[in-house]
């Protein structure tokens, strides 16, 4: 089992490194101290198991998971009970609450060795984001580059089959995610699904126009026009 350690604390990495060294059949594939490095390293080194801290600078552990294309097993490592419980609830292989004993570590490793997580990874990412909603930023991976988009810059989001097109600050970003799933993680006081194919940032709405009986168009500050369904109009009226 090839293991990667992702934690911003030197001492925490050292403890895990020591414990892994004494575990038969396990080897250290790499270590990272922040989320951005972890995303790149996991893509390059393809570990079987990742010990992943949740509270880290740049990207937290849940955001790291969101950006991964590979499907490693995950053991969350955290100093906060609330995060530990959440990690367990969202189908991580296991979690370690700092400070943890050698016995607790061995138990997590044994579970990881026998746990089949194929198919659970996407649920893990989605449920983790739901638990941390509403999002303050959206991450989009473009090859080796990661775009961090503050939600306040988002004008609207469009459905593109299994993808979404995010329009923010005059730019467009494609993200592999269904519109309905993304809508669950956005602030309902700020974002409205005005149509089955469109989510609108209410702060970017300039006006509503009627173009036929019971048919309306949302006009954004920049001039973009989006169709508004009947259900979407009912939601919009709560803000108008």
BAFI-3210 file (N, C-alpha, C; in Angstrom, 3 decimals, decimal comma, padded with zeros to 6 digits):
// residues 240
n [1|2|3|4|5|6|7|8|9|10|11|12|13|14|15|16|17|18|19|20|21|22|23|24|25|26|27|28|29|30|31|32|33|34|35|36|37|38|39|40|41|42|43|44|45|46|47|48|49|50|51|52|53|54|55|56|57|58|59|60|61|62|63|64|65|66|67|68|69|70|71|72|73|74|75|76|77|78|79|80|81|82|83|84|85|86|87|88|89|90|91|92|93|94|95|96|97|98|99|100|101|102|103|104|105|106|107|108|109|110|111|112|113|114|115|116|117|118|119|120|121|122|123|124|125|126|127|128|129|130|131|132|133|134|135|136|137|138|139|140|141|142|143|144|145|146|147|148|149|150|151|152|153|154|155|156|157|158|159|160|161|162|163|164|165|166|167|168|169|170|171|172|173|174|175|176|177|178|179|180|181|182|183|184|185|186|187|188|189|190|191|192|193|194|195|196|197|198|199|200|201|202|203|204|205|206|207|208|209|210|211|212|213|214|215|216|217|218|219|220|221|222|223|224|225|226|227|228|229|230|231|232|233|234|235|236|237|238|239|240]
n.u [000,848|000,723|001,331|000,284|000,974|-000,740|-000,588|-000,449|001,064|004,215|004,869|002,656|002,829|005,239|004,597|002,694|004,297|006,171|004,506|003,510|005,854|006,255|004,283|003,383|003,829|003,280|004,257|005,799|004,695|004,807|004,837|002,966|002,440|000,404|-002,755|-002,767|-000,297|-000,781|-002,839|-001,505|000,585|-000,751|-001,917|000,372|001,836|000,039|-001,049|-002,211|-003,522|-004,481|-003,551|-005,262|-005,306|-007,803|-008,125|-006,310|-003,924|-004,570|-005,959|-008,584|-009,075|-011,427|-011,733|-009,464|-010,141|-012,239|-010,944|-009,512|-008,681|-007,954|-008,716|-008,094|-008,024|-009,156|-008,135|-009,172|-007,527|-007,680|-007,928|-010,254|-013,304|-015,839|-015,272|-014,198|-016,356|-017,990|-016,394|-016,407|-019,101|-019,419|-018,428|-015,624|-012,793|-011,888|-011,273|-008,869|-008,530|-006,718|-004,786|-003,710|-003,515|-001,132|-002,522|-005,034|-004,337|-003,427|-005,836|-007,262|-005,676|-005,976|-008,648|-008,605|-007,089|-008,814|-011,110|-013,414|-013,704|-014,587|-016,761|-017,739|-016,324|-017,122|-019,510|-018,501|-017,105|-019,236|-021,052|-019,421|-019,109|-021,727|-022,082|-020,447|-021,576|-023,042|-021,090|-018,145|-016,431|-015,679|-014,025|-012,164|-010,680|-008,249|-006,497|-003,272|-003,721|-005,449|-008,380|-009,619|-012,634|-014,285|-017,534|-018,948|-018,199|-019,466|-021,753|-023,763|-024,743|-024,676|-026,262|-024,605|-025,086|-023,528|-021,875|-021,121|-021,300|-019,604|-020,039|-018,135|-016,888|-016,479|-015,355|-015,330|-015,850|-015,478|-016,869|-016,888|-019,721|-023,057|-025,781|-027,832|-026,612|-024,616|-026,205|-027,226|-025,207|-024,827|-025,463|-028,749|-029,885|-028,675|-028,278|-030,336|-032,201|-033,346|-034,294|-034,429|-031,982|-030,388|-028,710|-028,920|-027,088|-028,495|-027,687|-026,646|-028,694|-030,359|-032,885|-036,249|-037,866|-040,835|-041,724|-043,622|-046,892|-046,956|-044,252|-040,912|-037,835|-034,651|-032,570|-029,233|-026,767|-024,695|-025,923|-026,531|-029,025|-031,356|-033,543|-036,541|-038,220|-041,600|-041,609|-039,155|-039,665|-041,438|-039,710|-037,964|-039,625|-039,594|-037,401|-037,767]
n.v [-001,200|002,069|005,088|008,427|011,433|014,203|017,133|020,149|020,414|019,855|018,074|016,370|015,082|013,759|011,940|010,278|009,335|007,829|005,840|004,620|003,552|001,403|-000,322|-003,299|-003,878|-001,321|001,786|005,024|007,222|009,919|013,319|016,208|019,655|021,404|022,063|022,611|021,587|018,957|018,128|018,133|016,302|013,907|013,351|012,848|010,850|008,880|007,530|004,783|005,221|008,050|010,058|012,640|015,893|018,126|020,886|023,170|025,499|027,475|025,312|023,396|020,083|018,923|020,380|019,600|016,932|017,374|018,240|016,101|013,718|011,105|008,145|007,643|005,855|007,354|008,637|010,755|013,288|015,126|017,827|018,584|017,832|018,155|018,206|015,672|013,950|014,695|013,915|011,158|010,656|011,197|009,085|008,615|006,417|006,192|008,106|010,026|011,406|013,987|014,198|010,947|007,443|004,721|002,351|003,192|004,195|001,833|000,456|002,033|001,700|-001,037|-001,130|000,406|-001,248|-003,296|-002,141|-001,458|001,145|001,970|003,850|005,127|007,408|009,703|010,248|010,887|013,307|014,929|014,910|015,976|018,595|019,466|019,453|021,520|023,687|027,046|027,443|029,442|029,828|028,545|025,834|025,153|022,876|023,004|021,284|021,344|023,560|025,399|027,104|029,490|030,619|033,222|033,253|035,615|036,824|035,483|035,497|034,078|030,610|027,941|024,961|022,247|019,527|017,001|018,816|022,122|025,540|028,206|031,580|034,268|037,348|038,251|036,025|032,539|029,301|025,820|023,120|019,832|018,805|018,359|020,636|020,637|019,483|021,324|023,512|022,840|023,477|026,169|029,494|029,982|032,431|034,047|032,917|031,850|029,336|029,878|028,618|025,387|025,094|027,149|029,056|031,930|034,678|036,691|039,240|040,204|040,733|042,914|043,642|042,409|041,209|041,008|038,897|037,412|036,002|035,136|034,583|035,257|037,139|037,272|039,989|040,678|042,735|043,163|042,882|040,347|037,935|035,754|032,942|032,661|030,382|029,379|028,388|029,375|032,099|032,369|031,890|034,028|036,217|036,335|037,797|040,222]
n.w [000,000|-001,029|000,496|001,089|002,829|003,940|005,456|007,282|009,527|010,836|012,913|013,012|010,521|010,939|012,972|011,702|009,640|011,096|012,174|009,849|008,827|010,500|009,779|008,251|004,793|003,903|002,438|002,235|-000,140|-000,606|000,726|001,720|002,533|002,080|000,432|-002,396|-003,326|-002,675|-004,426|-006,892|-006,341|-005,713|-008,163|-009,667|-008,265|-007,539|-005,091|-002,981|-000,635|001,258|003,915|005,125|006,146|007,370|008,031|006,495|005,036|002,063|000,447|001,831|003,250|002,171|-000,175|-001,550|-002,117|-003,895|-006,183|-007,127|-009,590|-009,550|-007,589|-004,664|-001,484|001,559|004,653|006,993|008,885|011,781|014,155|015,230|016,670|015,452|012,713|012,469|012,993|010,874|008,715|009,054|008,663|005,959|004,533|004,439|004,513|007,127|010,149|011,954|015,046|016,272|019,307|018,258|019,021|018,615|018,424|017,551|015,072|013,783|013,647|011,845|009,564|009,096|008,440|006,108|004,468|003,898|002,979|000,420|-001,676|-004,106|-006,065|-003,867|-003,597|-005,097|-003,789|-001,322|-001,825|-002,728|-000,532|001,453|000,570|000,736|003,486|004,209|003,095|002,908|-000,091|-000,282|-002,259|-005,528|-006,958|-009,843|-011,895|-014,391|-016,364|-015,201|-013,762|-011,234|-010,775|-008,593|-007,676|-006,292|-004,893|-005,001|-007,354|-009,322|-011,973|-013,409|-013,781|-016,008|-017,219|-018,757|-019,955|-018,230|-017,149|-015,861|-016,836|-015,692|-015,257|-014,580|-013,530|-016,168|-017,397|-018,454|-017,113|-017,198|-015,474|-014,201|-013,131|-012,057|-012,515|-010,600|-008,357|-007,759|-007,150|-004,653|-002,924|-002,894|-001,628|-000,736|-000,327|-002,022|-004,529|-007,180|-008,714|-011,663|-013,826|-015,370|-016,511|-015,634|-013,140|-011,176|-009,918|-007,676|-007,088|-009,399|-011,077|-013,235|-014,282|-014,888|-017,791|-019,717|-022,309|-023,525|-022,938|-019,613|-019,751|-019,075|-018,985|-017,537|-017,149|-016,977|-015,276|-017,073|-019,479|-020,385|-021,194|-019,716|-019,744|-017,791|-015,890|-014,926|-012,316|-011,560|-011,607|-009,493|-007,380|-007,738|-007,144|-004,416|-003,852|-004,998]
ca.u [000,000|001,497|000,645|000,690|000,616|-001,040|-000,863|000,388|001,850|005,387|004,800|001,631|003,400|006,291|003,958|002,127|005,434|006,724|003,570|003,464|007,109|006,142|003,129|003,808|003,236|002,993|005,415|005,473|004,843|005,112|004,270|002,656|002,046|-000,739|-003,693|-002,388|000,754|-001,374|-003,558|-000,507|001,339|-001,608|-002,053|001,631|002,334|-001,047|-001,026|-003,393|-004,171|-004,040|-003,885|-005,583|-005,742|-008,934|-007,841|-004,999|-003,924|-004,771|-007,109|-008,824|-009,094|-012,585|-011,465|-008,495|-010,891|-013,049|-010,108|-008,789|-009,198|-007,713|-009,655|-007,429|-008,726|-008,874|-008,300|-009,065|-006,801|-008,160|-007,872|-011,555|-014,319|-016,916|-014,789|-014,012|-017,666|-018,434|-015,599|-016,897|-020,442|-019,417|-017,897|-014,194|-012,440|-011,858|-010,694|-008,026|-008,680|-005,451|-003,687|-004,205|-002,577|-000,687|-003,601|-006,076|-003,757|-003,440|-007,216|-007,608|-004,940|-006,591|-009,896|-008,255|-006,579|-009,901|-012,280|-013,582|-014,336|-014,997|-018,124|-018,046|-015,513|-017,934|-020,445|-017,700|-016,875|-020,495|-021,600|-018,543|-019,419|-023,036|-021,934|-019,735|-022,308|-022,880|-019,723|-017,643|-015,660|-015,796|-012,734|-012,238|-009,374|-008,024|-005,184|-002,489|-004,068|-006,654|-008,992|-010,394|-013,621|-015,165|-018,917|-019,431|-017,884|-020,271|-022,933|-024,750|-024,201|-025,519|-026,100|-024,047|-025,160|-022,957|-020,980|-021,706|-020,519|-019,649|-019,721|-017,680|-015,947|-016,201|-014,707|-016,134|-015,143|-016,213|-016,632|-017,616|-020,674|-024,425|-026,291|-028,627|-025,696|-023,969|-027,219|-027,395|-024,096|-024,776|-026,284|-030,077|-030,225|-027,882|-028,372|-031,675|-032,311|-034,455|-034,659|-033,763|-030,623|-029,684|-028,690|-028,618|-026,702|-029,528|-027,038|-026,281|-029,912|-030,676|-034,337|-037,009|-038,647|-041,872|-041,679|-044,841|-047,764|-046,367|-042,860|-040,054|-036,391|-033,822|-031,502|-028,162|-026,166|-023,855|-026,724|-026,883|-030,430|-031,573|-034,962|-037,035|-039,373|-042,647|-041,121|-038,076|-040,252|-041,977|-038,557|-037,436|-040,510|-039,232|-036,303|-038,112]
ca.v [000,000|003,298|006,042|009,831|012,191|015,603|017,820|021,346|020,370|018,981|017,020|015,399|014,262|012,910|010,836|009,353|008,713|006,810|004,731|003,917|002,802|000,169|-001,095|-004,201|-003,725|000,080|002,639|006,429|007,653|011,340|014,161|017,577|020,494|022,245|021,429|022,727|020,600|017,627|017,806|017,800|015,111|012,726|013,079|012,321|009,674|007,903|006,691|003,976|005,745|009,393|010,644|013,986|016,870|018,904|022,305|023,501|026,741|027,443|024,453|022,460|018,698|018,662|020,985|018,707|015,804|017,826|018,459|014,888|012,876|009,741|007,705|006,963|005,749|008,547|008,690|012,143|013,566|016,431|018,142|019,122|016,777|018,374|017,777|014,229|013,337|014,958|013,073|009,797|010,607|011,306|007,874|008,405|005,105|006,352|009,378|010,036|012,645|014,302|013,248|009,581|006,422|003,733|001,376|003,800|004,257|000,479|000,108|002,738|001,063|-002,327|-000,870|000,872|-002,374|-004,174|-001,376|-001,178|002,465|002,317|004,341|005,954|008,618|010,828|010,575|011,542|014,694|015,674|015,087|016,886|019,960|019,803|019,713|022,781|024,736|027,458|027,656|030,806|029,844|027,342|025,449|024,552|022,386|023,100|020,682|021,477|024,833|025,432|028,428|029,695|031,632|033,668|033,192|036,961|037,212|034,690|036,154|033,005|029,282|027,265|023,514|021,736|018,080|016,653|019,904|023,453|026,666|029,261|032,903|035,076|038,435|038,323|034,803|031,330|028,144|024,563|022,244|018,570|018,713|018,638|021,907|020,392|019,224|022,590|024,384|022,462|023,970|027,626|030,225|030,226|033,839|034,771|032,277|031,346|028,549|030,526|027,779|024,092|025,157|028,376|029,602|033,356|035,445|037,726|040,550|040,609|040,974|044,323|043,782|041,337|041,648|040,101|038,851|036,736|035,734|034,296|034,272|036,362|037,051|037,996|040,753|040,925|044,068|043,256|042,753|038,949|037,618|034,356|032,618|032,422|029,479|029,785|028,082|030,321|033,418|032,310|032,044|035,389|037,170|036,429|038,758|041,468]
ca.w [000,000|-001,131|001,359|001,050|004,022|003,634|006,721|007,361|010,753|010,733|013,925|012,606|009,443|011,510|013,698|010,720|008,957|011,999|012,279|008,565|008,697|011,267|009,334|007,174|003,473|003,581|002,183|002,022|-001,527|-000,620|001,772|001,325|003,668|001,723|-000,471|-003,798|-003,584|-002,549|-005,661|-007,919|-005,950|-005,829|-009,596|-010,190|-007,548|-007,503|-003,888|-002,705|000,560|001,627|005,208|004,672|007,134|006,870|008,179|005,931|004,261|000,605|000,192|002,919|002,813|001,321|-001,489|-002,204|-002,658|-005,028|-007,355|-007,498|-010,658|-009,108|-006,571|-003,549|-000,213|002,354|006,101|007,432|010,126|012,215|015,580|015,604|016,749|014,489|011,408|012,504|012,842|009,512|007,823|009,182|008,094|004,501|003,918|004,388|005,029|008,578|010,542|013,144|015,795|016,943|019,093|018,162|019,487|017,631|018,277|016,704|013,734|013,230|013,332|010,609|008,469|008,817|007,725|004,762|003,691|003,485|002,551|-001,007|-001,743|-005,469|-006,123|-002,698|-003,623|-005,547|-002,706|-000,284|-002,232|-002,778|000,809|002,194|000,154|001,280|004,912|004,403|002,381|001,509|-000,549|-000,421|-003,504|-006,345|-007,520|-011,171|-012,348|-015,826|-016,518|-013,968|-013,145|-010,421|-010,672|-007,373|-008,058|-005,204|-005,364|-005,251|-008,731|-010,250|-012,524|-013,579|-014,041|-016,977|-017,353|-020,012|-019,724|-016,930|-016,781|-015,707|-017,329|-014,684|-015,800|-013,448|-013,815|-017,596|-017,881|-018,414|-016,581|-017,306|-014,326|-014,266|-012,026|-012,476|-012,001|-009,395|-007,251|-007,411|-006,544|-003,255|-002,111|-002,986|-000,663|-001,317|-000,191|-003,014|-005,835|-007,474|-009,946|-012,355|-014,969|-015,174|-017,055|-015,244|-011,780|-011,246|-008,734|-007,620|-007,022|-010,762|-011,846|-013,492|-014,412|-015,530|-018,938|-020,194|-023,768|-023,973|-021,812|-018,567|-020,068|-018,641|-019,204|-016,579|-017,798|-016,031|-015,351|-018,262|-020,686|-020,660|-020,979|-019,374|-019,612|-016,436|-015,883|-013,988|-010,969|-011,288|-011,329|-008,131|-006,485|-007,886|-006,513|-003,007|-003,731|-005,695]
c.u [000,878|000,708|001,187|000,168|000,430|-001,463|000,068|001,234|002,992|005,298|003,792|002,142|004,442|005,692|003,400|003,235|006,020|005,811|003,492|004,704|007,038|004,986|003,527|003,083|002,911|004,296|004,948|005,731|005,204|004,434|004,018|002,181|000,909|-001,552|-003,307|-001,318|000,190|-002,088|-002,578|000,198|000,510|-001,795|-000,789|002,021|001,307|-000,968|-002,304|-004,213|-003,599|-004,503|-004,046|-006,083|-006,881|-008,644|-006,426|-005,074|-004,137|-006,004|-007,326|-008,954|-010,254|-012,367|-010,433|-009,232|-011,664|-012,230|-009,394|-009,478|-008,989|-008,672|-008,932|-008,376|-008,274|-009,114|-008,107|-008,305|-007,198|-008,015|-009,238|-012,617|-015,385|-016,503|-014,630|-015,337|-018,173|-017,693|-016,089|-018,251|-020,437|-018,579|-016,399|-013,921|-012,451|-011,383|-009,862|-008,159|-007,400|-005,681|-004,230|-003,100|-002,152|-001,788|-004,705|-005,603|-003,827|-004,851|-007,659|-006,918|-005,565|-007,904|-009,615|-007,802|-007,707|-011,102|-012,288|-014,348|-014,720|-016,464|-018,500|-017,346|-016,331|-018,944|-019,724|-017,500|-018,164|-021,042|-020,741|-018,866|-020,783|-022,932|-021,245|-020,412|-022,797|-021,417|-019,383|-016,816|-015,879|-014,441|-012,949|-010,831|-009,314|-006,619|-004,435|-002,830|-005,382|-007,141|-009,837|-011,328|-014,456|-016,603|-019,484|-019,160|-018,765|-021,526|-024,071|-024,023|-025,182|-025,237|-025,572|-023,955|-024,625|-022,004|-021,794|-020,740|-020,702|-019,203|-019,368|-016,659|-015,519|-015,523|-015,657|-015,265|-016,048|-015,837|-017,487|-018,477|-022,060|-024,944|-027,053|-027,723|-025,019|-024,957|-027,390|-026,342|-023,975|-025,741|-027,650|-030,542|-029,541|-028,066|-029,750|-031,623|-033,553|-035,005|-033,946|-032,321|-029,815|-029,829|-028,225|-028,153|-027,619|-028,923|-026,669|-027,497|-030,176|-032,185|-034,929|-037,815|-039,665|-041,836|-042,842|-045,685|-047,116|-044,931|-041,995|-038,595|-035,700|-032,689|-030,464|-027,555|-025,321|-024,603|-027,107|-028,346|-030,586|-033,071|-035,312|-038,262|-040,427|-042,205|-039,999|-038,587|-040,832|-040,852|-038,015|-038,297|-040,215|-038,149|-036,685|-039,120]
c.v [001,243|004,424|007,450|010,533|013,648|016,294|019,018|021,391|019,368|017,803|015,947|014,502|013,295|011,711|009,812|008,614|007,580|005,591|003,930|003,044|001,472|-000,709|-001,971|-003,918|-002,308|000,835|004,055|006,794|009,127|012,058|015,557|018,348|021,450|021,574|021,485|021,709|019,187|017,214|017,380|016,482|013,837|012,346|012,423|010,977|008,561|006,974|005,870|004,565|007,117|009,700|012,145|014,856|017,687|020,397|022,597|024,842|026,461|026,623|023,577|021,038|018,360|019,222|020,175|017,544|016,193|017,914|017,199|014,158|011,407|009,404|006,958|006,764|006,906|008,269|010,137|012,224|014,972|016,601|018,576|018,037|016,932|017,909|016,264|013,504|013,515|014,055|011,642|009,656|010,603|010,220|007,870|006,999|005,151|007,767|009,188|011,402|012,894|014,637|011,815|008,602|005,512|002,703|001,918|003,888|002,884|000,059|000,770|002,097|-000,281|-002,157|-000,441|-000,278|-003,256|-003,472|-001,198|000,129|002,876|002,706|005,234|007,299|009,830|011,241|011,306|013,012|015,500|015,936|016,022|018,331|020,393|020,172|021,045|023,939|025,798|027,733|029,141|030,958|028,522|027,081|024,762|024,142|022,415|022,588|020,727|022,752|024,717|026,875|028,475|030,886|032,013|033,726|034,584|037,444|036,501|035,461|035,153|031,718|028,545|025,771|023,175|020,218|017,761|017,723|021,157|024,467|027,802|030,566|033,809|036,098|038,464|037,099|033,628|030,155|026,914|023,669|020,990|018,420|019,034|019,910|021,705|020,178|020,504|023,512|024,097|023,085|025,491|028,267|030,535|031,666|034,685|034,217|031,629|030,519|029,028|029,684|026,446|024,107|026,348|028,674|031,046|033,880|036,654|039,126|041,074|040,904|042,467|044,533|042,502|041,919|040,575|040,088|038,073|036,477|034,742|033,872|035,482|036,060|037,855|038,680|041,097|042,299|044,238|043,087|041,340|038,705|036,117|034,093|032,319|031,528|029,984|029,544|029,037|031,702|033,474|032,508|033,468|036,419|037,338|037,485|040,128|042,300]
c.w [000,000|-000,472|001,141|002,293|003,630|004,918|006,810|008,632|010,617|011,694|013,532|011,494|009,985|012,237|012,727|009,987|009,795|012,072|010,988|008,385|009,436|010,850|008,145|005,863|003,069|003,364|001,906|000,569|-001,616|000,532|001,211|002,555|003,326|000,620|-001,938|-004,165|-003,550|-003,828|-006,755|-007,601|-006,085|-007,293|-010,157|-009,567|-007,401|-006,283|-003,743|-001,563|000,883|003,049|004,967|005,821|006,532|006,913|007,704|005,220|002,776|000,218|001,413|002,362|001,901|-000,080|-002,256|-002,853|-003,915|-006,314|-007,848|-008,644|-010,322|-007,970|-005,446|-002,377|000,669|003,834|006,507|008,752|010,565|013,716|016,100|015,548|015,676|013,101|011,362|012,296|011,424|008,528|007,866|008,506|006,575|003,840|003,658|004,908|006,562|008,877|011,794|013,795|016,583|018,409|019,105|018,561|018,349|017,375|017,366|015,260|013,065|012,838|012,028|009,401|008,098|008,061|006,296|003,881|003,166|002,906|001,039|-001,143|-003,161|-005,472|-004,963|-002,756|-004,041|-004,486|-001,589|-000,603|-002,163|-001,381|001,648|001,843|000,687|002,758|005,178|003,669|003,363|001,157|-000,596|-001,693|-004,219|-006,983|-008,860|-011,583|-013,864|-016,104|-015,200|-013,212|-012,379|-010,336|-009,399|-007,629|-006,841|-005,691|-005,644|-006,660|-009,756|-010,673|-012,721|-013,929|-014,932|-016,992|-018,735|-019,892|-018,320|-016,412|-016,452|-016,309|-016,329|-015,324|-014,628|-013,903|-015,276|-018,181|-017,741|-017,952|-016,696|-016,125|-014,466|-013,012|-012,570|-011,802|-010,689|-008,183|-006,795|-006,702|-005,063|-002,347|-002,125|-001,990|-001,278|-001,171|-001,260|-004,424|-006,010|-008,759|-010,674|-013,505|-014,760|-015,670|-016,556|-013,749|-011,878|-009,893|-008,678|-007,580|-008,407|-011,637|-011,996|-013,566|-014,995|-016,676|-019,298|-021,717|-024,358|-022,732|-020,859|-018,866|-019,751|-018,907|-018,111|-017,329|-016,743|-016,251|-016,600|-019,555|-021,050|-020,327|-020,750|-019,261|-018,159|-016,528|-014,904|-012,548|-010,579|-010,946|-009,920|-007,121|-006,530|-007,153|-005,028|-002,778|-004,267|-004,890]
res [x|x|x|x|x|x|x|x|x|x|x|x|x|x|x|x|x|x|x|x|x|x|x|x|x|x|x|x|x|x|x|x|x|x|x|x|x|x|x|x|x|x|x|x|x|x|x|x|x|x|x|x|x|x|x|x|x|x|x|x|x|x|x|x|x|x|x|x|x|x|x|x|x|x|x|x|x|x|x|x|x|x|x|x|x|x|x|x|x|x|x|x|x|x|x|x|x|x|x|x|x|x|x|x|x|x|x|x|x|x|x|x|x|x|x|x|x|x|x|x|x|x|x|x|x|x|x|x|x|x|x|x|x|x|x|x|x|x|x|x|x|x|x|x|x|x|x|x|x|x|x|x|x|x|x|x|x|x|x|x|x|x|x|x|x|x|x|x|x|x|x|x|x|x|x|x|x|x|x|x|x|x|x|x|x|x|x|x|x|x|x|x|x|x|x|x|x|x|x|x|x|x|x|x|x|x|x|x|x|x|x|x|x|x|x|x|x|x|x|x|x|x|x|x|x|x|x|x|x|x|x|x|x|x|x|x|x|x|x|x]
***
